[in-house]
Amino acid sequence: MSESHLKVVGLIIALSFFAAILGGARGTDQPSGAIEYNSVEDAFEAASYDQTVESSYLVMNITADQAETLTCVSMEENLTETNESDASSLTDVNPEADVDVGSLPVCTITAPSSVCAGSKSNKASVPLQPGATYAWTVTHAVITAGQNTNQIIWDSLSDAPVTISVAVKKQYGSSICTCSNSVTVQVNANPDCTITAPSGVCAGSKGRNATVPSQAGASYLWEITNGEIVSGQGTNKIEWNAKDVSPIIIKVAVTKADGSAVCTCRNSVQIQVHKNPECTISAPSGVCAGSIGNSASVLYASGATYVWAVTNGTIASGQGTNSITWNAEDATPATIAVTASRTIGGTLCTCSNSRDVQIFPLPDCTITAPSGVCAGSRDNLASVPGNPGASFAWTINNGLITSGQGTNQIKWQAFSASPVTISIVVSKYYGSKLCSCSNSLQVAVFPNPVCTITAPKNVCVGSKGNKASVPYQDPAEYDWTITNGVITAGQNTNEITWDALQTTPVTIEATVTKNYRSTKCSCSG
């Protein structure tokens, strides 16, 4: 047998025809599935029937310097072409040597084409092969499980590409067949989920914002605790309103697909909720028109500032503090407004509030009375307008109330001293609120004229040129009457001349009237 024959025999290892050629003698020391030939000629002759490798094992009793030689072949290797020069390496083969021929292990790596930076529990595998050993290495990653098995679990350490390498070894007798392979897995950077939001807000504040950087192709999912999202869900910016409970927790998940990897970044921030200053206004529900010294206040908050305003009223004191006094005008209602502000941790929290206070009209205390009366005059009148449900309390100086106390009109008598002072207090309840008005009026008391007649006590019957007079008073009007006599001169003056008739007695009367502006005071004598 020539050396070329030996070469051909070496190359037909693991051919499929060995499965069919079962007639050759099988040695008891060979691995299961091997076919033994006692001569190269026999093996060569058998090989002529099928030259395609399909079987897994071939053993021939040929000698090679007393050393065992292994030939590993790839499955389905085509051996149809040989030539004489291919056998040059077998020139020293001894027909007594054993040559084992085994198939190479399979090291095709199955792994994702891309993963996310920092991703965990990624997998890489080769087919499971009984009797094989597996040695894995990775770059820019760490193997967390599966080393020495056909499948590993690994974590990406950065955004650098990960190279996965494996060496698979399989032993045939005392010889080892090895294959190695590597793949590169693209590592995609994770989306940016850095949240920009205020560190603190005021309780109940509205229209606040939270954002993450805008990233092409990314989707955004927001969540909020102790607040509510108003708009922007699904985008990189949301508008939200705060509730009163602290803290507010804002969460976002940003997802972006790149190749076979879907990368998600999650983040959350806590936002402190600062309590607003208290601006519940304490004030009376109603006050009387024109009342002064009314109060309004809010609870004191340390470090807060206060700005008050009053419509239909004026602030008397306390502006800038939590409590003011104010005076009411006549129009209703009085509106009291306050804005309380306080800065906490760089956040300015403001509370504004207002309250209406009913203004109750005062009763009408306008006194109607004469501007002047005559000393001693009786049945003079004084009154105020009628006020349903009101009470009236009158007082008078230099006079006497003769009737009407407790009503809106009185009668009174003047003394001689001037002036007469008439005072009134009118009170009316509006619910539990008592509104009162008071007023007073002075009435001049004019002295009455003097009507003392000076005349003779006795005259002769038929006497003429008799005189009668009263003191002269300017200005005054004089009106004389006489019985049993005749006034001959002086009528309308303070002195008359008169003649006696025959009948006795003669009665002389004088009425003196004095005008004090619109008041006439008269006396008769």
Protein Blocks (a to p, Z undefined) as FASTA:
>chain_A
ZZklmmmmmmmgoiaklmmmmmbccdfkbcehiacdfbfklmmmmmmmoccdfbfbdcdd
ddeehiacdddddehiafkbccfklmmmmmmpcfkbccdddddddfbdcddfbdcehiah
iacdddddehiacddddehiacfbhphiabdcdddfblcdcdddddddddehjbccdddd
dddddddddddfbdcddfbdcehiahiacdddddehiacddddehiacfbhphiabdcdd
ddfbdcddddddddddehjbccdddddddddddddddfbdcddfbdcehiahiacddddd
ehiacddddehiacfbhphiabdcddddfbdcddddddddddeehiacdddddddddddd
dddfbdcddfbdcehiahiacdddddehiacddddehiacfbhphiabdcddddfbdcdd
ddddddddehjaccdddddddddddddddfbdcddfbdcehiahiacddddddddddddd
dehiacfbhphiabdcddddfbdcddddddddddehjaccdddZZ
